[in-house]
Amino acid sequence: MRTKTLGRTGLDVSIVGLGAMYSGKPTNSGISTPDMEFELGVKTIEAAVENGCTIIDTAYVYSRGGSENIVGEAFRRNPDFKDKCRVFTKAGYLGEGRDHSFDGILKSFEDSQERLGMEKFEVLYIHDAGGYPVEEVMADDGAMGAMRKLQKDGFINYIGIACNDPPVNTPFIETGEFDVAVVPEAWSMLNQRGAERILPAAEKFNMGIFCATPLEIGLLATGPANFSDEGRRNFSEACLAHVGKIEDLCNQYEIPLLAAALQWCTRHPQIACAIPGGRTPEEAATNAKAGAVDIPEAFWTDLEPMIRHWEKGVDR
């Protein structure tokens, strides 16, 4: 799989990683519900790494520690994974509530260490700090102060921000204090919210970006004919028809829509990696292999006029 440099970190990462939010959940359910199938989840992580993913993205809130336990077990069973793949996790969002205090971040990190069986991390994110004033989160006695302590003590190398809502993510990214950000709901072939403020700030500070939700709940993986939104999106008929036209172009070039959607995201200079979710080993493997598909420049030239923002098409 092709790789890119993750902003100012200098880390080399695969252009497709694995978002482990739903790994081991064969059906749709809430992110904080502890209903993962453990062995299925472990096999999903294994499939991602074995097919070239060098980044696994997880957090405590993903099934209340279930995702971290699964990732940790996959790495325990496969000692060579530590040389092939990095695990990034998040602190402060507990599922039952949020604690972005200095002590709360340290406790969250220590609990993640135990679940994952890992002492050090390349990147740790402040997770979903919505509802907290930015100044409070960034204070020396707040979340950022705790992150700086972990960095100074050698437990993490780089500090990230990961907020699900773009308006919450944006002011943190614009501080320039973060090395890396996970950016959901703001960049895909149907959604260019990130172009307004998030990506310009990332370019200004050479921040490395992981693009979450790149497949729009599967629409950009399956195409409109086989798509089921499970009630999570309100795609307009016009939007669905437009995706059909993009799929037709993909078919002309014999390129999977999935590969085009994931690789399109990482064509932006600051976006190093797309992190689609993978529920099963088959999904994880298919997503990873999409990062290795060779796509000619002529395709991107023909696709460019078809890229537009669908405000109503991506509403929840």
BANULO-776020 format. One record per residue (C-alpha): z, x, y; chain; residue in one letter. Coordinates in Angstrom, 1 decimal. Example, Ala and Ser with C-alpha at 12.3 -4.5 7.8 and 13.67 -1.06 7.14 Angstrom:
! BANULO-776020
     zz     xx     yy chain res
    7.8   12.3   -4.5     A   A
    7.1   13.7   -1.1     A   S
***
This chain:
! BANULO-776020
     zz     xx     yy chain res
    0.0    0.0    0.0     A   M
   -0.7    1.1    3.5     A   R
    2.3    2.2    5.6     A   T
    3.1    2.4    9.3     A   K
    5.7    4.1   11.5     A   T
    8.6    1.9   12.5     A   L
    8.7    2.5   16.2     A   G
   11.0    5.2   17.6     A   R
   12.8    5.5   14.3     A   T
   10.0    7.5   12.9     A   G
   10.5    5.9    9.5     A   L
    7.5    5.3    7.3     A   D
    7.5    1.7    5.9     A   V
    5.1   -0.4    3.8     A   S
    3.2   -3.0    5.8     A   I
    4.5   -5.7    3.6     A   V
    8.2   -5.9    2.6     A   G
   10.3   -8.5    1.0     A   L
   12.5  -11.1    2.8     A   G
   15.2  -11.8    0.2     A   A
   16.5  -15.0    1.8     A   M
   15.2  -17.1   -1.1     A   Y
   14.8  -14.6   -3.9     A   S
   16.0  -16.3   -7.0     A   G
   15.7  -19.8   -5.6     A   K
   12.8  -21.4   -7.4     A   P
   13.1  -24.6   -5.3     A   T
   13.7  -25.1   -1.5     A   N
   17.3  -25.3   -0.5     A   S
   19.4  -24.2    2.5     A   G
   19.8  -20.5    3.1     A   I
   23.6  -20.5    2.8     A   S
   23.8  -22.6   -0.4     A   T
   25.0  -20.4   -3.3     A   P
   22.4  -21.7   -5.8     A   D
   20.4  -18.6   -6.7     A   M
   19.4  -17.9  -10.3     A   E
   20.8  -14.4  -10.6     A   F
   18.4  -12.9  -13.2     A   E
   15.4  -14.5  -11.5     A   L
   16.5  -12.9   -8.2     A   G
   16.9   -9.4   -9.7     A   V
   13.5   -9.6  -11.3     A   K
   12.0  -10.7   -7.9     A   T
   13.5   -7.6   -6.2     A   I
   12.2   -5.4   -9.0     A   E
    8.7   -6.9   -8.7     A   A
    8.6   -6.2   -5.0     A   A
    9.6   -2.6   -5.3     A   V
    7.4   -1.9   -8.3     A   E
    4.4   -3.2   -6.4     A   N
    4.9   -1.0   -3.4     A   G
    7.4   -2.7   -1.0     A   C
    9.6   -0.1    0.6     A   T
   11.7   -2.5    2.6     A   I
   14.1   -5.3    1.4     A   I
   15.5   -7.5    4.1     A   D
   18.8   -9.3    3.3     A   T
   22.0  -10.7    4.8     A   A
   25.3  -12.2    3.8     A   Y
   24.3  -15.6    5.0     A   V
   21.5  -15.7    2.4     A   Y
   23.4  -17.7   -0.2     A   S
   26.8  -16.6    1.0     A   R
   26.4  -13.1   -0.4     A   G
   24.2  -14.1   -3.3     A   G
   21.2  -12.3   -2.0     A   S
   23.1   -9.1   -1.3     A   E
   24.7   -9.2   -4.8     A   N
   21.2   -9.7   -6.4     A   I
   19.7   -6.8   -4.4     A   V
   22.6   -4.6   -5.2     A   G
   22.3   -5.3   -8.9     A   E
   18.5   -4.6   -8.9     A   A
   19.2   -1.2   -7.4     A   F
   22.1   -0.5   -9.8     A   R
   19.8   -1.2  -12.8     A   R
   17.0    0.9  -11.3     A   N
   18.5    4.1   -9.9     A   P
   15.1    5.4   -8.8     A   D
   14.7    2.5   -6.4     A   F
   16.9    4.3   -3.8     A   K
   14.1    6.9   -3.5     A   D
   11.4    4.2   -3.2     A   K
   12.8    1.5   -1.0     A   C
   15.3    0.9    1.8     A   R
   17.6   -2.0    2.1     A   V
   18.4   -3.4    5.5     A   F
   21.1   -5.9    6.0     A   T
   22.9   -7.8    8.8     A   K
   26.3   -8.3   10.3     A   A
   28.1  -11.0   12.2     A   G
   26.6  -14.2   10.8     A   Y
   28.8  -15.4    7.9     A   L
   27.3  -18.8    7.0     A   G
   30.7  -20.5    7.6     A   E
   30.5  -19.3   11.2     A   G
   29.8  -16.3   13.4     A   R
   32.0  -13.4   14.3     A   D
   30.4  -10.9   16.6     A   H
   33.6   -9.3   17.7     A   S
   34.1   -5.5   17.2     A   F
   36.4   -6.1   14.2     A   D
   34.2   -8.9   12.9     A   G
   31.1   -6.6   12.7     A   I
   33.1   -3.9   10.9     A   L
   34.5   -6.3    8.4     A   K
   31.1   -7.9    7.8     A   S
   29.5   -4.4    7.2     A   F
   32.3   -3.4    4.8     A   E
   31.8   -6.5    2.8     A   D
   28.0   -5.9    2.6     A   S
   28.7   -2.4    1.5     A   Q
   30.7   -3.7   -1.5     A   E
   28.2   -6.4   -2.5     A   R
   25.2   -4.1   -2.2     A   L
   27.0   -1.1   -3.7     A   G
   25.6    1.1   -0.9     A   M
   27.6    3.2    1.5     A   E
   25.0    4.0    4.1     A   K
   22.1    2.1    5.6     A   F
   19.1    3.2    7.7     A   E
   19.3    0.0    9.7     A   V
   22.0   -2.6   10.3     A   L
   21.3   -5.6   12.4     A   Y
   23.4   -7.7   14.7     A   I
   22.6  -11.1   13.1     A   H
   22.0  -14.4   15.0     A   D
   24.3  -13.8   18.0     A   A
   23.3  -17.1   19.6     A   G
   26.0  -18.8   21.6     A   G
   27.6  -15.5   22.6     A   Y
   26.8  -14.1   26.1     A   P
   24.5  -11.0   25.8     A   V
   27.0   -9.0   27.9     A   E
   29.8   -9.8   25.4     A   E
   27.7   -8.8   22.4     A   V
   26.5   -5.6   24.0     A   M
   30.0   -4.5   25.3     A   A
   31.8   -1.4   24.0     A   D
   34.5   -3.6   22.6     A   D
   32.0   -6.1   21.2     A   G
   29.3   -6.1   18.4     A   A
   27.3   -3.2   19.9     A   M
   30.5   -1.1   20.2     A   G
   31.1   -1.6   16.6     A   A
   27.5   -0.7   15.7     A   M
   27.8    2.5   17.8     A   R
   30.9    3.4   15.9     A   K
   29.2    2.9   12.5     A   L
   26.3    5.0   13.8     A   Q
   28.6    7.8   15.1     A   K
   30.5    7.8   11.8     A   D
   27.3    8.2    9.8     A   G
   27.2    4.8    8.1     A   F
   24.0    3.6    9.8     A   I
   21.2    5.5   11.4     A   N
   19.6    2.8   13.5     A   Y
   20.7   -0.4   15.2     A   I
   18.8   -3.6   15.0     A   G
   18.8   -7.2   16.3     A   I
   17.8  -10.2   14.2     A   A
   18.0  -13.7   15.7     A   C
   16.1  -16.6   14.3     A   N
   15.2  -18.3   17.6     A   D
   12.9  -16.3   19.9     A   P
   14.7  -17.4   23.1     A   P
   17.9  -15.9   21.6     A   V
   16.2  -12.7   20.3     A   N
   14.3  -12.0   23.6     A   T
   17.1  -10.9   26.0     A   P
   18.6   -8.6   23.3     A   F
   15.2   -7.0   22.7     A   I
   14.7   -6.6   26.5     A   E
   17.8   -4.5   26.8     A   T
   16.0   -1.6   25.1     A   G
   19.2   -0.7   23.3     A   E
   17.9   -1.6   19.8     A   F
   15.8    0.6   17.6     A   D
   14.5   -2.2   15.4     A   V
   14.2   -6.0   15.5     A   A
   13.4   -8.8   13.0     A   V
   11.3  -11.3   14.8     A   V
   10.9  -14.7   13.2     A   P
    9.1  -17.8   14.5     A   E
    7.1  -15.8   17.1     A   A
    4.1  -14.0   15.5     A   W
    1.5  -15.2   13.1     A   S
   -2.2  -16.3   13.2     A   M
   -0.9  -19.7   14.4     A   L
    2.0  -18.6   16.7     A   N
    1.8  -16.1   19.5     A   Q
    5.1  -16.7   21.3     A   R
    6.0  -13.1   20.9     A   G
    3.2  -12.0   23.2     A   A
    5.0  -13.5   26.2     A   E
    8.1  -11.2   26.3     A   R
    9.1   -9.9   22.9     A   I
    6.2   -7.7   22.1     A   L
    5.7   -6.3   25.6     A   P
    9.4   -5.3   25.6     A   A
    9.0   -3.7   22.1     A   A
    6.1   -1.7   23.4     A   E
    8.0   -0.6   26.5     A   K
   10.9    0.7   24.4     A   F
    8.9    1.7   21.3     A   N
   11.0   -0.6   19.2     A   M
   10.0   -1.1   15.6     A   G
    9.3   -4.8   14.7     A   I
    9.6   -6.6   11.4     A   F
    7.6   -9.8   11.5     A   C
    9.4  -12.6    9.7     A   A
    7.8  -16.0    8.9     A   T
    4.3  -14.5    8.9     A   P
    3.0  -17.2    6.5     A   L
    4.2  -20.3    8.3     A   E
    6.1  -21.8    5.3     A   I
    3.2  -21.0    3.0     A   G
    0.3  -22.5    4.9     A   L
   -1.3  -19.1    5.5     A   L
   -0.8  -18.3    1.9     A   A
   -2.2  -21.3    0.2     A   T
   -4.5  -22.8    2.8     A   G
   -4.3  -26.5    3.8     A   P
   -5.7  -28.0    0.6     A   A
   -2.8  -26.7   -1.5     A   N
   -0.1  -26.7    1.1     A   F
    3.2  -28.6    1.0     A   S
    5.5  -28.2    4.0     A   D
    8.6  -29.7    2.3     A   E
    9.3  -31.4    5.6     A   G
    9.9  -28.1    7.4     A   R
    7.0  -28.1    9.8     A   R
    5.0  -30.6   11.7     A   N
    1.5  -29.1   11.5     A   F
   -1.1  -31.2   13.3     A   S
   -4.3  -32.3   11.6     A   E
   -6.2  -30.1   14.0     A   A
   -4.1  -27.1   13.1     A   C
   -4.6  -27.7    9.4     A   L
   -8.3  -28.0   10.0     A   A
   -8.4  -24.8   11.9     A   H
   -6.6  -22.9    9.1     A   V
   -9.3  -24.3    6.8     A   G
  -11.9  -22.6    9.0     A   K
  -10.0  -19.3    8.8     A   I
   -9.9  -19.7    5.0     A   E
  -13.6  -20.3    4.9     A   D
  -14.1  -17.0    6.8     A   L
  -11.8  -15.2    4.3     A   C
  -13.9  -16.6    1.5     A   N
  -17.1  -15.3    3.0     A   Q
  -15.6  -11.8    3.0     A   Y
  -13.9  -12.4   -0.4     A   E
  -10.5  -11.7    1.1     A   I
   -7.4  -13.7    0.2     A   P
   -6.1  -15.7    3.1     A   L
   -2.6  -14.3    2.2     A   L
   -3.8  -10.8    2.7     A   A
   -5.5  -11.6    6.0     A   A
   -2.4  -13.4    7.3     A   A
    0.0  -10.6    6.4     A   L
   -2.2   -7.7    7.6     A   Q
   -3.1   -9.5   10.8     A   W
    0.5   -9.4   11.9     A   C
    0.8   -5.6   11.4     A   T
   -2.4   -4.9   13.4     A   R
   -0.2   -5.1   16.5     A   H
    1.0   -1.5   17.3     A   P
    4.7   -2.3   17.3     A   Q
    4.8   -4.5   14.2     A   I
    5.2   -2.1   11.3     A   A
    5.9   -4.6    8.5     A   C
    5.6   -8.2    7.6     A   A
    8.5   -9.6    5.5     A   I
    7.4  -12.8    3.8     A   P
   10.0  -14.4    1.5     A   G
    9.6  -14.2   -2.2     A   G
   11.3  -16.7   -4.5     A   R
   10.0  -15.4   -7.8     A   T
    8.7  -12.2   -9.2     A   P
    5.2  -13.6   -9.1     A   E
    5.4  -14.4   -5.4     A   E
    6.9  -11.0   -4.6     A   A
    4.2   -9.2   -6.5     A   A
    1.4  -11.3   -5.0     A   T
    2.7  -10.7   -1.5     A   N
    3.1   -7.0   -2.1     A   A
   -0.4   -6.6   -3.5     A   K
   -1.8   -8.4   -0.4     A   A
   -0.7   -5.4    1.6     A   G
   -3.0   -3.2   -0.4     A   A
   -6.2   -5.3    0.0     A   V
   -8.9   -3.4    1.8     A   D
  -10.1   -5.5    4.8     A   I
  -13.2   -4.3    6.7     A   P
  -13.2   -4.1   10.5     A   E
  -16.0   -6.6   10.6     A   A
  -13.8   -9.3    9.3     A   F
  -11.2   -8.7   12.0     A   W
  -14.0   -8.9   14.6     A   T
  -15.1  -12.2   13.3     A   D
  -11.6  -13.5   13.0     A   L
  -10.5  -12.6   16.5     A   E
  -12.1  -15.7   18.3     A   P
  -10.3  -17.9   15.8     A   M
   -6.8  -16.7   16.7     A   I
   -4.9  -19.0   19.0     A   R
   -1.4  -20.4   19.6     A   H
   -0.6  -23.8   18.2     A   W
    2.4  -25.1   20.1     A   E
    2.5  -28.4   18.3     A   K
    1.3  -27.0   15.1     A   G
    4.4  -24.9   14.5     A   V
    7.1  -27.2   15.7     A   D
   10.0  -27.8   13.3     A   R
***
